[in-house]
Amino acid sequence: MTDESAPAALGGLDPAVLEKLRRGFPLRMDRQGNFNFEGDAITHPGVVDFFRACLDVTEAGEVTLGSGLTGGQWLYLKCDDLPLRALRVDEARGEGESGPQLLLDDGRRVALDPESLWEEPGAGLRCTAPARESGRPLGVRLRNAAAMDLSRWMVWEDEDARPELEIDGQRRAIPEVAPG
Protein backbone atom coordinates (compact mmCIF):
# COMPACT_ATOMS: atom_id res chain seq x y z
CA MET A 1 0.00 0.00 0.00
CA THR A 2 1.81 2.99 -1.26
CA ASP A 3 0.81 6.47 -2.26
CA GLU A 4 1.51 5.46 -5.86
CA SER A 5 -1.56 3.20 -5.59
CA ALA A 6 -3.83 6.22 -5.01
CA PRO A 7 -6.26 6.52 -7.90
CA ALA A 8 -6.16 9.51 -10.19
CA ALA A 9 -9.56 10.51 -8.74
CA LEU A 10 -7.71 11.82 -5.70
CA GLY A 11 -6.37 14.59 -7.93
CA GLY A 12 -2.70 14.00 -7.19
CA LEU A 13 -2.95 14.99 -3.53
CA ASP A 14 0.26 15.78 -1.75
CA PRO A 15 1.39 12.48 -0.13
CA ALA A 16 1.63 14.17 3.29
CA VAL A 17 -1.97 15.41 3.01
CA LEU A 18 -3.16 11.99 1.85
CA GLU A 19 -1.38 10.34 4.81
CA LYS A 20 -3.03 12.82 7.20
CA LEU A 21 -6.46 12.08 5.71
CA ARG A 22 -5.90 8.31 5.95
CA ARG A 23 -4.82 8.57 9.59
CA GLY A 24 -7.50 11.06 10.61
CA PHE A 25 -10.53 9.21 9.27
CA PRO A 26 -12.80 8.65 12.33
CA LEU A 27 -13.46 4.92 11.82
CA ARG A 28 -12.72 2.61 14.74
CA MET A 29 -13.10 -1.06 15.65
CA ASP A 30 -13.77 -1.82 19.30
CA ARG A 31 -12.49 -4.84 21.25
CA GLN A 32 -15.51 -6.95 20.25
CA GLY A 33 -14.97 -6.24 16.54
CA ASN A 34 -17.76 -3.67 16.15
CA PHE A 35 -17.17 -0.75 13.81
CA ASN A 36 -18.10 2.82 14.64
CA PHE A 37 -17.81 6.12 12.83
CA GLU A 38 -17.29 9.17 15.03
CA GLY A 39 -18.62 7.10 17.94
CA ASP A 40 -21.80 5.96 16.15
CA ALA A 41 -22.21 2.21 15.69
CA ILE A 42 -22.13 0.83 12.15
CA THR A 43 -24.63 -2.01 12.17
CA HIS A 44 -25.72 -2.61 8.58
CA PRO A 45 -24.72 -6.25 7.93
CA GLY A 46 -23.62 -5.55 4.35
CA VAL A 47 -21.38 -2.66 5.39
CA VAL A 48 -19.88 -4.66 8.27
CA ASP A 49 -19.22 -7.66 5.97
CA PHE A 50 -17.61 -5.35 3.38
CA PHE A 51 -15.37 -3.75 6.02
CA ARG A 52 -14.28 -7.18 7.33
CA ALA A 53 -13.50 -8.32 3.78
CA CYS A 54 -11.30 -5.23 3.28
CA LEU A 55 -9.10 -5.63 6.39
CA ASP A 56 -5.38 -5.67 5.70
CA VAL A 57 -2.15 -4.63 7.33
CA THR A 58 0.81 -2.53 6.19
CA GLU A 59 4.35 -3.87 6.09
CA ALA A 60 4.87 -1.99 9.37
CA GLY A 61 1.94 -3.86 10.97
CA GLU A 62 -0.68 -1.09 11.01
CA VAL A 63 -4.25 -2.25 10.33
CA THR A 64 -5.87 -0.80 7.23
CA LEU A 65 -9.28 -0.89 5.63
CA GLY A 66 -9.53 -0.91 1.88
CA SER A 67 -7.17 -2.04 -0.86
CA GLY A 68 -8.01 -4.01 -3.98
CA LEU A 69 -11.71 -4.24 -3.15
CA THR A 70 -12.05 -0.46 -3.04
CA GLY A 71 -10.23 0.59 -6.19
CA GLY A 72 -6.94 1.17 -4.43
CA GLN A 73 -8.35 3.57 -1.83
CA TRP A 74 -7.60 2.73 1.78
CA LEU A 75 -7.23 4.21 5.25
CA TYR A 76 -5.78 3.31 8.61
CA LEU A 77 -8.23 1.63 10.96
CA LYS A 78 -8.00 2.38 14.65
CA CYS A 79 -8.43 -0.90 16.55
CA ASP A 80 -8.96 -1.29 20.28
CA ASP A 81 -7.75 -4.90 19.99
CA LEU A 82 -7.12 -7.27 17.10
CA PRO A 83 -8.83 -6.88 13.71
CA LEU A 84 -10.17 -10.46 13.53
CA ARG A 85 -11.85 -12.89 15.88
CA ALA A 86 -12.03 -16.68 15.61
CA LEU A 87 -15.63 -17.58 16.36
CA ARG A 88 -15.12 -21.36 16.31
CA VAL A 89 -12.43 -23.95 15.59
CA ASP A 90 -13.10 -27.27 13.90
CA GLU A 91 -11.42 -30.11 12.00
CA ALA A 92 -9.94 -29.75 8.55
CA ARG A 93 -12.31 -30.98 5.87
CA GLY A 94 -10.25 -30.92 2.68
CA GLU A 95 -8.18 -33.76 1.34
CA GLY A 96 -4.57 -33.47 2.47
CA GLU A 97 -5.49 -31.02 5.23
CA SER A 98 -5.27 -31.77 8.91
CA GLY A 99 -5.50 -29.98 12.20
CA PRO A 100 -7.64 -27.16 13.48
CA GLN A 101 -9.37 -24.69 11.18
CA LEU A 102 -10.34 -21.20 12.36
CA LEU A 103 -13.80 -19.90 11.48
CA LEU A 104 -13.19 -16.16 11.35
CA ASP A 105 -15.63 -13.31 11.76
CA ASP A 106 -14.76 -12.13 8.24
CA GLY A 107 -16.44 -15.29 6.91
CA ARG A 108 -13.28 -17.22 6.08
CA ARG A 109 -12.18 -20.65 7.14
CA VAL A 110 -8.38 -20.85 7.47
CA ALA A 111 -5.93 -23.35 8.92
CA LEU A 112 -4.53 -22.40 12.31
CA ASP A 113 -0.83 -21.57 12.07
CA PRO A 114 0.38 -23.21 15.30
CA GLU A 115 3.60 -21.17 15.19
CA SER A 116 1.56 -17.97 15.60
CA LEU A 117 -0.54 -19.17 18.56
CA TRP A 118 0.16 -17.70 21.99
CA GLU A 119 -1.68 -16.86 25.17
CA GLU A 120 -1.76 -13.20 26.04
CA PRO A 121 -1.80 -13.05 29.86
CA GLY A 122 -5.18 -11.87 31.07
CA ALA A 123 -6.59 -11.64 27.55
CA GLY A 124 -6.66 -15.18 26.15
CA LEU A 125 -5.45 -16.97 23.06
CA ARG A 126 -4.42 -15.15 19.92
CA CYS A 127 -2.79 -16.04 16.63
CA THR A 128 -2.58 -14.68 13.10
CA ALA A 129 -4.33 -15.36 9.81
CA PRO A 130 -3.29 -14.09 6.39
CA ALA A 131 -4.99 -10.94 5.10
CA ARG A 132 -7.07 -11.55 1.97
CA GLU A 133 -5.28 -8.97 -0.18
CA SER A 134 -1.64 -8.88 0.92
CA GLY A 135 -1.36 -12.22 2.74
CA ARG A 136 0.37 -10.43 5.61
CA PRO A 137 -0.50 -11.72 9.10
CA LEU A 138 -3.53 -10.12 10.73
CA GLY A 139 -4.04 -10.57 14.46
CA VAL A 140 -6.82 -12.94 15.54
CA ARG A 141 -8.37 -13.13 19.01
CA LEU A 142 -9.93 -16.51 19.82
CA ARG A 143 -13.36 -16.03 21.36
CA ASN A 144 -14.26 -18.27 24.28
CA ALA A 145 -16.13 -20.79 22.11
CA ALA A 146 -13.14 -21.03 19.75
CA ALA A 147 -10.72 -21.53 22.66
CA MET A 148 -12.94 -24.30 24.00
CA ASP A 149 -13.05 -25.91 20.54
CA LEU A 150 -9.25 -25.71 20.32
CA SER A 151 -8.90 -27.53 23.64
CA ARG A 152 -9.42 -30.80 21.69
CA TRP A 153 -5.86 -30.33 20.42
CA MET A 154 -4.38 -29.28 23.78
CA VAL A 155 -2.36 -31.46 26.12
CA TRP A 156 -1.31 -30.72 29.72
CA GLU A 157 1.47 -32.86 31.14
CA ASP A 158 0.62 -31.66 34.65
CA GLU A 159 -1.37 -28.87 36.29
CA ASP A 160 1.65 -26.57 36.61
CA ALA A 161 2.88 -26.95 33.02
CA ARG A 162 2.00 -24.72 30.09
CA PRO A 163 -0.50 -26.34 27.71
CA GLU A 164 0.83 -27.78 24.49
CA LEU A 165 -0.88 -27.92 21.14
CA GLU A 166 -0.74 -31.36 19.53
CA ILE A 167 -1.40 -31.60 15.79
CA ASP A 168 -0.59 -34.73 13.79
CA GLY A 169 1.58 -36.08 16.61
CA GLN A 170 3.66 -32.88 16.80
CA ARG A 171 3.57 -30.93 20.07
CA ARG A 172 4.27 -27.25 20.55
CA ALA A 173 4.06 -25.37 23.83
CA ILE A 174 1.67 -22.41 23.81
CA PRO A 175 3.86 -19.53 24.98
CA GLU A 176 2.83 -16.47 27.01
CA VAL A 177 4.78 -14.14 24.75
CA ALA A 178 4.28 -13.38 21.08
CA PRO A 179 6.30 -15.63 18.76
CA GLY A 180 9.33 -14.12 17.06
DANORMO-V827623 format. One record per backbone hydrogen bond with DSSP energy under -0.5 kcal/mol. NH is the residue of the N-H (numbers start at 1). CO is the residue of the C=O. E is the energy in kcal/mol with one decimal. If there is no record, write none. Layout:
<<NH | CO | E> <NH | CO | E>>
//
This chain:
<<5 | 2 | -1.5> <6 | 3 | -1.6> <10 | 7 | -2.0> <11 | 8 | -2.4> <13 | 10 | -0.5> <17 | 14 | -0.6> <18 | 14 | -2.5> <19 | 15 | -2.4> <20 | 16 | -1.9> <21 | 17 | -2.5> <22 | 18 | -2.6> <23 | 19 | -2.3> <24 | 20 | -1.9> <25 | 21 | -0.9> <27 | 25 | -1.8> <28 | 36 | -2.6> <29 | 78 | -2.8> <30 | 34 | -2.7> <33 | 30 | -1.9> <35 | 42 | -0.5> <36 | 28 | -2.4> <37 | 40 | -2.7> <38 | 26 | -2.5> <38 | 36 | -0.5> <40 | 37 | -2.2> <42 | 35 | -2.6> <43 | 41 | -0.7> <48 | 44 | -2.6> <49 | 45 | -2.6> <50 | 46 | -2.2> <51 | 47 | -2.8> <52 | 48 | -2.5> <53 | 49 | -2.2> <54 | 50 | -1.1> <54 | 51 | -0.7> <55 | 52 | -1.2> <56 | 64 | -2.1> <58 | 62 | -2.6> <61 | 58 | -1.7> <64 | 56 | -2.4> <65 | 75 | -2.7> <66 | 54 | -1.9> <67 | 73 | -1.8> <70 | 67 | -1.9> <71 | 68 | -1.0> <72 | 67 | -1.9> <73 | 70 | -1.3> <75 | 65 | -1.9> <76 | 22 | -1.1> <77 | 63 | -2.3> <78 | 27 | -1.4> <78 | 76 | -0.5> <79 | 77 | -0.5> <80 | 29 | -2.7> <84 | 139 | -1.6> <86 | 141 | -2.5> <87 | 85 | -0.7> <87 | 103 | -2.9> <88 | 103 | -1.0> <90 | 101 | -2.1> <92 | 99 | -1.0> <97 | 94 | -1.7> <101 | 90 | -3.1> <102 | 110 | -3.8> <103 | 88 | -2.6> <104 | 102 | -0.8> <104 | 108 | -2.6> <105 | 85 | -2.1> <107 | 104 | -1.8> <110 | 102 | -2.1> <112 | 100 | -2.4> <113 | 128 | -0.5> <114 | 112 | -1.0> <116 | 113 | -2.0> <117 | 113 | -0.5> <117 | 114 | -0.7> <118 | 126 | -2.4> <119 | 175 | -3.1> <120 | 118 | -0.7> <120 | 124 | -2.9> <121 | 119 | -0.7> <123 | 120 | -2.8> <124 | 120 | -1.6> <126 | 118 | -2.6> <127 | 140 | -2.2> <129 | 138 | -2.0> <131 | 136 | -2.6> <135 | 131 | -0.9> <138 | 129 | -3.2> <140 | 127 | -2.9> <141 | 84 | -2.4> <142 | 125 | -2.4> <143 | 86 | -2.3> <143 | 141 | -0.6> <147 | 143 | -2.5> <148 | 144 | -2.5> <149 | 145 | -2.3> <150 | 146 | -2.5> <151 | 147 | -1.0> <152 | 149 | -1.4> <153 | 150 | -2.4> <154 | 151 | -1.4> <155 | 164 | -2.7> <161 | 158 | -1.2> <164 | 155 | -2.8> <165 | 172 | -3.3> <166 | 153 | -3.7> <166 | 164 | -0.5> <167 | 165 | -0.6> <167 | 170 | -2.5> <170 | 167 | -2.1> <172 | 165 | -1.7> <174 | 163 | -2.5> <175 | 117 | -0.5> <175 | 173 | -0.9>>
//
